[in-house]
């Protein structure tokens, strides 16, 4: 049976349908009237003019043989057979010179193209609206054109085209086959038959196919060619149902590339990517290429506008999206197309997410915000993620781009009532308040008094927080959201929420810092409690403020806040609050050198904790009592208190508390010369800290370990430990920790002969200790600084430093510190030839060392006495004293034995030869 002749009207209809265009769109692209296109398709006009045919061919992207056939049919000549048709045409849209970045993704495609054999390589290019998916696919197509000599075809699938539905796969197939030269009369009517013919005609061809703006895997699957080649599919959805597909997810541009794109598109002389105004514009555009392009065009077409002025306008705008628009294009319109594709329940959730004060959300918070079940919230978040309206930066945590969030908020303001929005926000705040209180109860180092201001609705779904690890993991994941909600409550004057939410993040801020950020938040909670007349809430907030103050080194302010809290607790008859405040007040007293007051406060707290049966509180207080005994040279009492604390922590399963007890116990073992036990204690503590991700705990342990390493002669390990501790202390804003680490580093550098670095470290430590009012730290830094000055032959400066250190040690009643300093003064006197005074100082140091039970200090004093005897020509006495010193150093494993042994060897009598 003869094949029916192909008419121009039928061919035009097929080509238009295959390109996915309406009559109106084709008419607009060809600059013709819709009536003219309609008449041609209905064969009302059968002899189109040559210019009309040319304009239509241009609009349909026809080139080569396909264009020649189109023009031939228009002139009434018969269509050529398939055997004479060209293999394929090249219909990629033009590339743009301003294309910027995406090098990693382009290299990925280039590798795929180079390795493409007989199997089609499919790459799904996904991303949010405006991220540049089509521009990327087109640019990649042009870059790879030479690799695919059989053609590069571009097909628009209209997944998000205003005013029209997605292209039907059957129509798209018809257009594709016409494109590669299949006569219109040979294109089957059935979809399956068209798929079979398409795969047959493309088998064995090196073809690049760009399927732009796909709406689903079902739309794409029939269009896949049958031979080797590369298929690039762009979509606002995750096309997870396609087999053997490689996903390329385009994110917003990095700041540098975003600024470079803005410069290229703006086309202005003098603009530089390094301009701070351009950096601000791209930030306010969310580094989204579509938004950047619109602002760039505004700058191009408004010569009177400055980049700095536009940045200021965008920054001050209530609705940035209104300003990011050109002619009939806008970022908001692009987002609207994605929103329109959502189901009604997804749209509802999308609008709700625009009300969230923070950037991240999980299913629990989404369920509270949307007023739905946890399962429904999970499905909704997955649906929005599937449409590239959310990203998933961490497992089960979702994030909206800034501009999308702004758009969602604007939609909520337009489509939802004020009371409806307020109720959704209240549910979200209730959820965070409730969950944060649960987490804080597990994270806090103390059992805390109940908060009268913590009343809130119980959420329908709350994550299970069974222990401290789970609570801390949840709080860290939600940190940004918790703080954003707290800031929202502060801005909107929700005083009770401010008190409760601040209390809920207190433990997290204490652990992870930065502590300086916690101070204004606790201060705001105190003010909120004053406004409400909430005395328990005020006492708790004062307690939290005092806790943070001492951690940042502001001991006077810490003591003031804690004393105020203690006064309120006493007025309320709150025993637990009193014990907690006394405990921390004792810590502050210890740090400022008031050891009797420190011990008294801890003993009072211990009595109350015992009366309340609070074993956690008892263990905490025993630990701090041990610390007081440690700094007052009462080593047996310190060890006893710390061992009781450690045993209690282990009995109640409180591993974090064990860290402090082990650290102090290790320090006591260090001072009593048991370095092996000291190292074991600190290493146990370090394992616990690393397990929990406790950075402050790690820093403290590393600091103590550094002391063990240097005293046993492992100076490189000591320096590494102290440097790691210093880095963490700096990150957390812990100035006391910084000073302690610098002090220890100075010791290590002095022992390795780096005297300038050692002096600088001790001077920095001394300055911080002085600012903090921590006199014990000042004395230690002065003592070490004096040793460095002596080694650098600056004896007057060395003497002054040691005199100052000795005065502070005596004021504080630190016998161990006094003994160390006296021994060093003895060295100075010996160098200056004042042997009687030197001997006297070393003898006093020996008595103090034996009184406090410090073998290392005892050995150091014996060595000092031995050197005095040697200088006086008393070789036998010198040999005897130095041998005693070496024996003690060797017994405790101190590296000093190695330094002293040569002097002993010189003094040892030579055995007569046999």
C-alpha positions in Angstrom: 0.0 0.0 0.0 1.4 3.4 -1.0 2.5 5.7 1.7 0.2 8.8 2.1 1.9 12.0 0.9 3.2 14.2 3.7 1.6 17.6 3.7 3.1 20.8 5.1 0.3 21.2 7.6 0.8 17.6 9.0 4.6 18.0 9.1 4.3 21.4 10.9 2.0 19.9 13.5 4.3 16.9 14.2 7.4 19.1 14.5 5.7 21.6 16.8 4.4 18.8 19.0 7.7 17.1 19.0 9.4 20.3 20.2 6.7 20.6 23.0 5.5 24.0 21.8 1.9 25.3 21.7 0.7 27.3 18.7 1.1 30.5 20.7 4.7 29.6 21.6 5.7 28.7 18.1 4.1 31.9 16.8 5.9 34.0 19.3 9.3 32.3 18.6 8.8 32.7 14.9 7.5 36.3 15.2 4.3 35.3 13.5 0.6 35.6 14.5 -1.1 32.7 16.2 -3.7 32.9 13.4 -1.0 32.4 10.7 0.3 29.2 12.5 -3.2 27.9 13.0 -4.1 28.4 9.3 -1.0 26.6 8.2 -1.7 23.6 10.5 -5.3 23.4 9.4 -4.2 23.7 5.7 -6.3 26.9 5.4 -3.1 28.4 3.9 -1.4 25.9 1.7 1.3 28.0 0.1 3.3 29.7 2.8 5.7 32.4 1.9 9.4 31.7 1.8 10.1 34.1 4.8 7.4 32.4 6.8 8.9 29.0 6.2 12.4 30.4 7.2 11.0 31.9 10.4 9.2 28.7 11.3 12.4 26.6 10.6 14.4 28.9 12.8 11.9 28.7 15.6 11.9 24.8 15.4 15.7 24.7 15.4 15.8 22.9 12.1 19.1 22.7 10.3 20.8 20.5 7.7 18.7 17.9 5.8 15.8 18.3 8.2 15.5 21.9 7.3 15.8 21.2 3.6 13.0 18.6 3.8 10.8 21.1 5.7 11.3 23.7 3.0 10.8 21.2 0.2 7.4 20.1 1.6 6.4 23.8 2.0 7.1 24.2 -1.7 5.0 21.1 -2.5 7.9 18.8 -3.3 7.7 15.2 -1.9 9.5 14.3 1.3 12.7 12.3 0.9 12.9 8.7 2.1 14.5 7.7 5.3 17.5 6.3 3.5 18.4 9.7 2.3 17.9 11.5 5.6 20.8 12.8 7.6 21.9 10.8 10.7 21.1 13.6 13.2 20.9 17.3 13.5 22.5 19.6 16.0 19.9 21.5 18.0 21.6 22.6 21.2 20.7 26.1 22.2 23.6 28.5 22.0 26.3 28.4 24.7 26.9 31.5 26.8 30.3 33.1 27.2 29.5 34.0 30.8 29.2 30.4 32.0 31.1 30.1 35.3 32.4 27.3 37.4 31.1 23.7 37.7 34.5 22.3 36.7 34.2 19.2 38.9 30.9 18.3 37.3 32.1 19.0 33.8 35.1 16.8 34.4 32.8 14.0 35.6 30.8 14.3 32.3 33.9 14.4 30.2 35.1 11.1 31.8 31.7 9.5 31.3 31.8 10.6 27.6 35.3 9.2 27.1 34.2 5.9 28.6 30.8 5.6 26.8 30.8 2.5 24.7 27.8 0.6 23.5 25.7 1.4 26.6 23.9 4.7 27.0 25.4 6.8 29.8 22.5 8.6 31.6 23.2 11.6 33.9 20.4 13.2 35.9 21.3 16.9 36.6 19.2 18.0 39.5 19.0 21.1 41.7 16.7 23.8 42.9 15.1 26.3 40.6 17.5 28.9 39.3 20.7 26.9 40.1 21.6 26.7 36.4 20.8 23.1 35.4 19.9 23.9 31.8 22.9 26.3 31.3 25.1 23.5 32.6 23.7 20.8 30.4 23.9 23.0 27.3 27.5 24.1 28.1 28.5 20.5 28.7 26.9 19.6 25.4 28.9 22.1 23.5 32.1 21.1 25.3 31.5 17.4 24.4 30.2 18.0 20.9 33.2 16.5 19.2 32.9 13.3 21.1 29.4 12.7 19.7 29.7 13.2 15.9 26.3 11.7 15.2 24.6 14.7 16.8 23.6 16.7 19.8 19.9 17.0 20.3 18.1 19.3 22.7 14.5 18.4 23.7 12.5 20.7 26.0 10.1 18.6 28.1 8.2 21.4 29.8 8.2 20.1 33.3 7.7 23.6 34.6 6.6 25.8 31.7 3.9 28.4 32.6 0.6 27.8 31.0 1.2 24.3 29.6 1.6 20.7 30.8 4.6 18.5 30.5 5.4 17.2 27.1 3.9 13.8 26.2 6.6 11.2 25.6 4.8 10.1 22.4 4.9 13.6 21.0 8.5 14.1 22.1 9.5 10.8 20.3 7.8 12.0 17.1 9.8 15.2 17.2 13.0 13.3 17.9 12.5 10.9 15.0 11.7 13.8 12.6 14.9 15.4 13.9 17.1 12.5 12.9 15.4 12.3 9.5 12.6 9.7 9.8 9.9 10.7 7.4 6.7 11.8 9.1 4.7 9.1 7.3 6.9 6.4 8.8 6.4 7.4 12.4 4.1 4.9 14.1 1.1 6.1 16.1 1.6 3.7 19.0 4.0 4.8 21.8 5.7 1.3 22.1 6.2 1.2 18.4 7.7 4.7 18.4 10.1 3.7 21.2 11.2 0.6 19.2 11.8 2.6 16.1 13.7 5.3 18.0 16.0 2.8 19.6 16.5 1.0 16.3 17.5 4.2 14.4 19.8 5.3 17.2 21.5 2.0 17.7 25.3 2.2 17.3 25.3 6.0 17.0 27.4 8.3 19.1 24.6 10.7 20.1 24.3 13.3 22.8 20.8 13.9 24.0 19.7 16.7 26.4 16.3 16.2 27.9 15.6 19.5 29.6 13.1 20.1 32.5 11.9 16.5 32.9 8.9 16.1 35.3 9.4 12.4 36.0 11.3 9.2 35.2 8.2 8.0 33.3 8.5 10.9 31.0 12.2 10.3 30.3 12.3 6.5 30.0 10.7 6.2 26.6 13.1 8.8 25.1 16.3 7.0 25.9 18.2 6.0 22.8 19.2 2.4 22.0 22.9 2.8 21.3 26.0 4.2 22.9 25.9 7.9 23.8 25.3 10.3 26.5 21.9 11.5 27.9 21.8 14.6 30.1 18.4 15.0 31.9 17.7 18.1 33.8 15.0 18.1 36.4 13.8 19.8 39.5 13.0 16.3 40.9 15.2 13.5 42.0 14.7 10.9 39.2 15.4 8.0 41.4 13.3 5.6 39.4 15.6 5.6 36.4 17.8 2.6 36.1 21.6 3.0 35.7 21.5 6.8 36.2 24.3 8.9 37.6 23.0 11.8 39.7 24.7 15.2 39.4 23.3 17.5 42.0 24.1 21.2 41.3 24.4 23.3 44.4 24.7 27.1 44.5 28.0 28.6 43.4 30.9 29.0 45.8 31.4 32.7 46.8 34.3 33.3 44.5 32.6 31.8 41.4 29.4 33.7 42.2 31.3 37.0 42.3 33.0 36.2 39.0 29.7 35.4 37.4 28.3 38.7 38.6 31.2 40.6 37.1 30.9 38.8 33.8 27.1 39.4 33.5 27.2 43.0 34.7 29.7 44.0 32.0 30.9 47.0 33.9 34.4 48.4 33.7 36.1 48.5 37.1 34.1 45.8 38.8 36.2 43.2 40.5 35.3 39.8 42.1 37.2 41.0 45.2 34.9 44.0 45.7 33.2 43.6 49.1 30.0 45.0 47.7 29.9 42.1 45.1 30.5 39.6 47.9 27.6 41.0 49.8 25.3 41.0 46.7 26.1 37.4 45.9 25.5 36.4 49.6 22.2 38.2 49.6 21.4 36.3 46.3 22.1 33.1 48.1 24.8 32.4 45.5 22.0 31.3 43.2 23.0 31.9 39.5 19.5 33.0 38.5 19.3 35.6 41.2 22.9 36.7 40.5 22.1 37.1 36.8 19.1 39.3 37.5 21.0 41.6 39.7 23.9 41.7 37.2 21.5 42.8 34.5 20.1 45.5 36.7 23.6 46.9 37.2 24.3 46.6 33.5 21.1 48.5 32.5 21.3 51.1 35.3 24.7 52.8 35.0 23.8 55.2 37.8 23.4 52.3 40.3 26.5 51.4 42.3 27.2 47.9 43.5 27.5 49.1 47.1 24.1 50.9 46.8 22.4 47.8 45.4 24.0 45.6 48.2 22.6 48.0 50.8 19.1 48.0 49.2 19.1 44.2 49.1 20.3 44.0 52.7 17.6 46.4 53.9 14.7 44.9 51.9 11.9 43.3 53.7 11.3 41.1 50.6 14.5 40.5 48.7 12.6 38.6 46.0 10.7 41.7 44.9 14.0 43.4 44.1 15.5 40.4 42.3 13.6 40.6 39.0 14.1 41.8 35.4 11.3 42.4 32.9 9.0 39.4 33.1 11.5 37.2 34.9 11.9 36.8 38.6 13.3 34.3 41.1 9.9 34.2 42.8 8.2 33.2 39.6 10.7 30.3 39.2 10.0 29.2 42.7 6.3 29.5 42.1 6.5 26.9 39.3 8.1 24.4 41.8 5.5 25.2 44.4 2.6 24.7 41.9 3.9 21.2 41.2 3.4 20.1 44.8 0.4 18.3 46.2 -1.8 20.3 48.6 -0.4 18.8 51.8 3.2 19.4 50.5 2.3 23.0 49.8 1.0 23.3 53.3 4.2 21.9 54.8 6.3 24.1 52.5 4.5 27.2 53.7 5.0 26.1 57.3 8.7 25.6 56.8 8.9 29.3 55.9 7.9 30.1 59.5 10.8 28.2 61.1 13.3 30.7 62.6 16.2 28.5 61.8 17.8 26.9 58.8 17.6 23.1 59.5 14.7 20.9 60.5 14.0 17.2 61.2 10.8 15.3 61.0 9.9 15.8 64.7 10.1 19.6 64.4 8.3 19.5 61.1 5.5 17.4 62.6 5.1 20.0 65.4 5.2 22.9 63.0 2.7 21.4 60.5 0.5 20.0 63.2 0.7 16.5 61.7 2.0 13.0 62.6 5.6 12.1 62.5 5.1 9.7 59.6 3.3 12.4 57.6 6.0 14.9 58.3 8.6 12.4 57.1 6.7 11.8 53.9 6.3 15.6 53.4 9.9 16.4 53.9 10.9 13.6 51.5 8.5 15.0 48.9 9.9 18.4 49.1 13.4 17.0 49.0 12.4 15.1 45.9 11.4 18.4 44.3 14.8 20.0 45.2 13.0 22.4 47.5 15.0 21.0 50.4 18.6 19.7 50.7 19.7 17.0 53.1 23.0 18.1 54.6 23.0 15.4 57.2 20.9 12.2 57.6 17.2 13.0 58.1 18.0 16.7 58.5 16.7 19.1 55.9 17.5 22.6 54.9 15.9 25.3 52.8 17.9 27.8 50.7 17.6 31.3 52.1 15.6 32.6 49.2 13.3 29.6 49.1 12.7 30.0 52.8 11.9 33.7 52.2 9.5 32.7 49.4 7.8 30.1 51.6 7.3 32.7 54.3 5.8 35.1 51.8 3.4 32.4 50.6 2.4 31.7 54.2 1.7 35.4 54.8 -0.5 35.5 51.7 -2.3 32.2 52.0 -2.6 31.5 55.7 -4.3 33.6 58.4 -2.3 35.3 61.2 -3.8 33.1 64.0 -3.0 30.0 61.9 0.7 31.0 61.5 0.9 32.0 65.2 -0.4 28.6 66.3 2.1 26.8 64.0 5.0 28.8 65.4 3.8 28.2 69.0 3.7 24.4 68.4 7.3 24.5 67.1 8.5 26.5 70.1 6.7 24.2 72.5 8.4 21.2 70.8 11.9 22.7 71.1 11.2 23.9 74.7 10.0 20.5 75.8 12.7 18.5 74.1 15.5 20.9 75.2 14.4 20.5 78.8 14.6 16.7 78.5 18.0 16.9 76.9 19.3 19.4 79.5 18.3 17.2 82.3 20.7 14.5 80.9 23.5 16.9 79.8 23.7 19.1 82.9 26.5 18.4 85.4 24.0 18.8 88.3 20.5 17.9 89.1 18.7 21.3 88.7 15.7 22.7 90.5 12.4 22.6 88.6 11.6 25.6 86.5 8.3 27.3 87.1 8.5 29.0 83.7 8.9 25.7 81.8 5.2 25.0 81.2 4.5 24.2 77.6 2.2 21.9 75.6 3.5 18.3 75.3 4.4 17.6 71.6 2.8 14.7 69.9 6.2 13.3 68.9 9.5 13.7 70.7 12.8 11.9 70.0 13.7 9.2 72.6 16.6 10.6 74.6 17.7 7.7 76.8 21.1 8.9 78.0 23.6 11.7 78.0 25.1 10.6 74.6 21.7 10.7 72.9 20.8 14.0 74.5 24.0 15.7 73.6 23.8 14.4 70.0 20.3 15.7 69.7 21.2 19.1 71.2 24.3 19.5 68.9 22.2 18.6 65.8 19.5 21.1 66.9 21.9 23.8 68.2 21.3 26.3 65.4 17.5 25.8 65.5 17.4 26.0 69.3 19.3 29.3 69.3 17.2 30.7 66.4 14.1 29.9 68.3 15.5 31.5 71.5 16.4 34.6 69.5 12.9 34.6 68.0 11.3 34.4 71.5 13.6 37.3 72.7 12.7 39.5 69.7 9.0 38.9 70.2 9.0 39.4 74.0 8.0 35.9 75.0 9.7 36.1 78.4 8.7 32.7 79.8 10.0 31.0 76.7 13.2 33.0 76.9 13.8 31.7 80.4 12.9 28.1 79.5 14.8 27.9 76.2 17.9 29.5 77.7 17.9 27.0 80.5 17.4 24.3 77.9 20.6 25.2 76.1 22.7 26.0 79.1 24.5 22.6 79.3 25.2 22.6 75.5 26.7 26.1 75.6 28.8 25.2 78.6 30.2 22.2 76.9 30.7 23.4 73.3 31.0 27.2 73.7 31.7 29.7 72.7 31.1 30.8 76.2 31.2 34.5 75.4 28.0 34.0 73.3 26.3 32.4 76.3 26.7 35.5 78.6 24.2 37.8 76.8 21.7 34.9 76.5 21.8 34.2 80.3 21.6 37.9 81.0 18.5 38.2 78.8 17.0 35.3 80.7 17.6 37.1 84.0 15.9 40.2 82.6 13.0 38.1 81.4 12.6 36.6 84.8 12.7 40.0 86.5 10.0 41.2 84.1 7.7 38.3 85.1 8.6 38.3 88.7 9.8 34.7 88.3 12.2 34.3 91.3 13.1 30.6 90.7 13.7 31.3 87.0 15.9 34.3 87.9 17.9 32.2 90.4 18.5 29.5 87.8 19.5 32.0 85.2 21.9 33.7 87.7 23.4 30.3 88.5 23.9 29.6 84.8 25.5 33.0 84.2 27.8 32.5 87.2 28.8 29.1 85.7 29.7 30.7 82.4 31.4 33.7 84.0 34.0 31.5 85.8 34.6 29.4 82.7 35.5 32.6 80.8 37.7 33.7 83.7 35.6 36.6 85.1 35.7 35.4 88.7 34.4 38.5 90.4 31.3 38.6 88.1 30.9 34.8 88.6 31.0 35.1 92.4 28.5 38.0 92.3 26.0 36.1 90.2 26.4 32.9 92.2 25.9 34.8 95.5 22.8 36.4 94.2 21.4 33.0 93.1 22.3 31.5 96.5 20.4 34.3 98.3 17.3 33.7 96.2 17.5 29.9 96.7 17.8 30.4 100.4 14.8 32.8 100.5 12.8 30.2 98.5 14.0 27.3 100.7 15.3 25.5 97.7 18.0 23.2 99.1 19.1 21.8 95.8 19.6 25.2 94.3 21.6 26.2 97.4 23.9 23.2 97.1 24.5 23.8 93.4 25.3 27.5 93.9 27.6 26.7 96.8 29.4 24.1 94.7 30.2 26.6 92.0 31.0 29.3 94.4 33.5 27.0 96.0 35.1 26.5 92.5 35.4 30.3 92.1 36.9 30.7 95.6 39.5 28.0 94.8 40.4 29.7 91.5 41.0 33.0 93.2 43.1 31.5 95.9 40.7 31.7 98.8 41.1 28.0 99.7 39.6 28.0 103.2 36.4 29.6 101.8 36.5 27.2 98.9 36.7 24.2 101.1 33.9 25.5 103.4 31.5 26.1 100.4 32.2 22.6 99.1 31.7 21.0 102.5 28.3 22.8 102.9 27.2 21.7 99.5 28.3 18.1 100.3 26.2 18.1 103.5 23.1 19.3 101.5 23.6 16.8 98.7 23.9 14.0 101.2 20.8 15.1 103.0 18.9 15.2 99.6 20.4 11.8 98.6 21.8 13.4 95.4 24.8 11.1 94.7 25.7 13.0 91.5 26.0 16.2 93.5 28.0 14.4 96.1 30.5 13.1 93.5 30.8 16.5 91.9 31.5 18.1 95.3 34.0 15.5 96.3 35.9 16.1 93.1 36.2 19.8 93.8 37.1 19.2 97.4 39.9 17.0 96.1 41.0 19.8 93.9 41.2 22.2 96.9 43.2 19.6 98.8 45.5 19.2 95.8 46.4 22.9 95.5 46.9 23.2 99.3 49.4 20.3 99.1 47.2 17.9 101.1 47.9 15.0 98.8 46.6 12.1 100.8 43.3 14.0 101.6 43.0 15.0 97.9 43.5 11.4 96.7 41.0 10.1 99.2 38.3 12.6 98.1 38.9 12.0 94.5 38.9 8.2 94.8 35.5 8.4 96.6 34.2 10.7 93.8 35.4 8.3 91.1 33.8 5.4 92.8 30.5 7.2 93.1 30.6 8.2 89.5 31.2 4.7 88.5 28.4 3.4 90.7 25.9 5.8 89.2 27.2 5.3 85.6 28.3 8.9 85.2 31.2 8.6 82.8 31.6 12.3 82.2 32.0 13.0 85.9 34.8 10.4 85.9 36.9 12.7 83.6 37.3 15.4 86.2 38.0 13.0 89.0 40.6 11.1 86.9 42.3 14.3 85.9 42.7 15.6 89.4 43.7 12.2 90.6 46.3 12.0 87.9 47.6 15.4 88.9 48.0 14.2 92.5 49.8 11.1 91.4 52.1 13.3 89.3 53.0 15.4 92.3 53.6 12.4 94.4 55.9 11.0 91.8 53.7 8.1 90.5 54.0 9.1 86.8 52.8 5.7 85.5 49.5 6.0 87.5 49.2 9.6 86.5 49.4 8.7 82.8 47.0 5.9 83.2 44.4 8.1 84.9 44.7 10.8 82.2 44.5 8.3 79.4 41.4 6.8 80.8 39.9 10.3 81.0 40.9 11.0 77.4 39.1 7.9 76.1 35.9 9.0 77.7 36.2 12.5 76.4 36.8 11.3 72.9 33.9 8.9 73.0 31.5 11.7 74.0 33.1 14.3 71.7 33.8 16.5 74.8 36.2 19.1 73.5 36.7 20.9 76.8 37.3 17.6 78.5 39.8 16.6 75.9 41.7 19.9 76.2 41.9 19.5 80.0 43.2 15.9 79.8 45.7 16.8 77.1 47.0 19.6 79.3 47.5 17.2 82.2 49.1 14.6 79.9 51.5 17.1 78.7 52.8 17.6 82.2 53.4 13.8 82.5 55.1 13.7 79.2 57.6 16.5 79.9 58.5 15.3 83.4 59.3 11.9 82.0 61.4 13.4 79.2 59.1 12.9 76.2 59.2 16.5 75.1 57.8 16.2 71.6 54.7 14.4 72.9 54.4 16.9 75.7 54.5 19.8 73.1 51.9 18.1 70.9 49.5 17.5 73.7 49.8 21.1 75.0 49.4 22.6 71.5 46.3 20.5 70.9 44.9 21.6 74.2 45.7 25.3 73.4 43.9 25.1 70.1 40.7 23.8 71.7 40.9 26.3 74.6 41.2 29.1 72.0 38.2 27.8 70.0 36.1 27.6 73.2 37.2 31.0 74.5 38.5 29.4 77.7 41.2 31.9 78.7 42.2 30.1 81.9 42.8 27.0 79.8 44.8 29.0 77.3 47.0 30.3 80.1 47.6 26.9 81.6 48.5 25.4 78.2 50.9 28.3 77.4 52.5 27.9 80.8 53.1 24.2 80.2 54.3 24.9 76.6 56.8 27.4 78.1 58.2 24.7 80.3 58.6 22.3 77.4 60.3 24.9 75.2 62.6 25.8 78.1 63.6 22.2 78.6 64.4 21.9 74.9 66.5 25.0 74.9 64.1 27.4 73.1 64.5 30.2 75.7 62.9 33.1 73.7 59.8 31.0 72.9 59.7 29.8 76.5 59.9 33.4 77.9 57.2 34.6 75.5 54.8 31.8 76.4 55.3 32.4 80.2 54.7 36.2 79.7 51.5 35.5 77.7 50.3 33.1 80.4 51.2 35.6 83.2 49.2 38.3 81.4 46.1 36.1 81.2 46.5 34.9 84.8 46.8 38.5 85.9 43.7 39.6 84.0 41.8 36.7 85.5 42.9 37.4 89.0 44.3 33.9 89.3 47.2 34.3 91.7 48.3 30.7 91.8 48.7 30.7 88.0 50.6 34.0 88.2 53.0 32.5 90.8 53.7 29.5 88.6 54.3 31.6 85.5 56.6 33.9 87.4 58.6 31.0 88.8 59.1 29.5 85.3 59.9 32.9 83.8 62.5 33.3 86.5 64.2 30.0 85.5 64.3 31.1 81.8 65.8 34.5 82.8 68.5 32.7 84.8 69.3 30.4 81.9 69.6 33.5 79.7 72.1 34.9 82.2 69.7 37.8 83.2 70.1 37.2 86.9 68.5 40.4 88.2 65.3 39.7 86.2 65.4 36.1 87.3 65.7 37.1 91.0 62.8 39.6 90.7 60.5 37.0 89.1 61.3 34.4 91.8 60.8 36.9 94.6 57.3 37.8 93.3 56.4 34.1 92.9 57.6 33.3 96.4 55.5 36.1 97.8 52.3 34.9 96.1 53.0 31.3 97.1 53.4 32.3 100.7 50.2 34.4 100.6 48.3 31.4 99.3 49.9 29.0 101.6 51.2 26.8 98.8 54.1 24.9 100.4 54.9 23.0 97.2 55.2 26.2 95.2 57.2 27.8 97.9 59.6 24.9 98.0 60.1 25.0 94.2 60.8 28.7 94.3 63.2 28.4 97.2 65.2 25.7 95.4 65.5 28.0 92.3 66.5 30.9 94.5 69.2 28.6 95.9 70.5 28.1 92.4 70.7 31.8 91.8 72.6 32.4 95.1 75.0 29.5 94.2 75.7 31.0 90.8 76.5 34.4 92.5 78.8 32.7 95.0 76.5 33.1 98.0 76.8 29.5 99.0 75.5 29.9 102.6 72.3 31.5 101.4 72.0 29.0 98.6 72.4 26.1 101.0 69.8 27.6 103.3 67.2 28.0 100.5 67.7 24.4 99.3 67.5 23.1 102.9 64.1 24.9 103.4 62.9 23.5 100.0 63.9 20.0 101.2 61.9 20.3 104.4 58.8 21.7 102.5 59.0 18.9 99.9 59.1 16.2 102.6 56.3 17.9 104.5 53.9 17.8 101.5 55.1 14.4 100.3 56.5 15.5 96.8 59.4 13.2 95.9 60.3 15.1 92.8 60.7 18.3 94.7 62.6 16.4 97.4 65.0 15.1 94.8 65.4 18.6 93.3 66.2 20.0 96.7 68.8 17.3 97.3 70.4 18.0 94.0 70.5 21.7 94.9 72.2 20.9 98.2 74.6 18.6 96.4 75.7 21.3 93.9 76.1 23.7 96.8 78.4 21.2 98.5 80.3 20.7 95.3 80.8 24.4 94.9 82.2 24.5 98.4 84.6 21.7 97.6 82.8 19.1 99.7 83.0 16.3 97.2 82.0 13.5 99.5 78.9 15.3 100.7 78.0 16.4 97.2 78.3 12.8 95.9 76.1 11.5 98.7 73.4 14.1 98.2 73.3 13.8 94.4 73.1 10.0 94.6 70.1 10.3 96.8 68.5 12.7 94.3 69.3 10.4 91.3 67.8 7.4 93.2 64.5 9.3 93.8 64.4 10.6 90.2 65.0 7.1 88.9 62.4 5.5 91.2 59.7 7.9 90.1 60.8 7.8 86.4 61.6 11.5 86.2 63.8 12.7 83.3 65.8 14.8 85.8 67.8 11.6 86.6 69.4 11.7 83.2 70.5 15.3 83.6 72.0 14.8 87.0 73.7 11.4 86.4 76.8 12.9 84.7 77.5 15.1 87.8 77.3 12.0 90.0 79.6 10.0 87.7 82.3 12.8 87.8 82.1 12.7 91.6 82.2 8.9 91.9 85.6 7.5 93.1 87.5 5.6 90.4 87.8 1.9 91.3 91.4 0.7 91.4 92.5 -1.7 88.7 93.0 -5.3 89.7 
